[in-house]
């Protein structure tokens, strides 16, 4: 028989052949389908839980009052030091000019007393280890340093340009921010990230630190000039 | 009338597939029972042991239902299932390391104790095919029965096209030889 004819015959015969599977074969298929269905649905509860968690925290984020920088549902708790985030929103507690004058007359830093601070409930849930920092004493301290530095420079030279003063103030601002966030950027942890985010949200925060430094500097200079006159 | 029947069957099959796709177990069972006898025959062509062939067919159907969403209703559903079965059978044989593409594969094969005449049936043909070494058998079935080209066979089996051609040539030669021997024995003309 020629190969082609033979192969044709083989193909026809095998194409028409039907073999009956064993009686329990469908049950075996069904049981495997059940287990694969279970595997497939196994991820859903986790996916739903994750989505709900994301929604929950997004919701909390959205209800946060962007004007005050506080969360809805604030609670009052005792804190040793005030929050850096809230700092700019509090009423001016100390006259920077008087503090600076006092400091210039070597009366030391004006350290604020512990007071009741409003700490958001959700913020506490997220991170209870955040230590808020009051910027005012730090600013004043840094201001003194800048004033002293300016005076030294003025003694050495006849005049000092505004740009040089601004540069000194900017350096002071950077040092202040580094003190607020002493861990630096080389390590990544949740506290750093949270602090960073808080600062980024209040976009004017850094600018305001700079402004405070500058205003204080001008006032101190004016006061010193008036005294000398 | 026949045309109406074909359209009706096609629609029914499409509905069944869509139901099966949604996880309807009854629809899956109907699809299984419709195609299982033929698919078991396909698997049996490659795998000499009937139990193993059934295991392969069952795994194949689990894949059919698992990948049903990839069927685009563009070709024959039976053909799509068949391709899955063929690949499953090849995968099984390769995992079990039955496939050897060399001359030594010819040694030690037992010859089927059958009498074969000019009116040989499917079982007799299957017995002849079973006698072939796995490498020869796979290439022969893929080419002669399934109609795959040598390039496709080479890709499926991870061999070169020339190996596929060579295996087919040897398979044909061996089958012819065996057939001649059986027919001679059957008719007792020697």
Interface residues (C-beta under 8 A of the other chain):
Chain A: X1 X3 X6 X7 X9 X10 X11 X13 X14 X15 X16 X17 X18 X19 X20 X21 X22 X25 X26 X28 X29 X30 X32 X33 X36 X37
Chain B: X23 X25 X28 X29 X32 X33 X36 X37 X38 X40 X41 X44 X45 X50 X54 X57 X58 X59 X61 X62 X65 X66 X120 X121 X122 X125 X126 X129 X144 X145 X172 X175 X176 X179
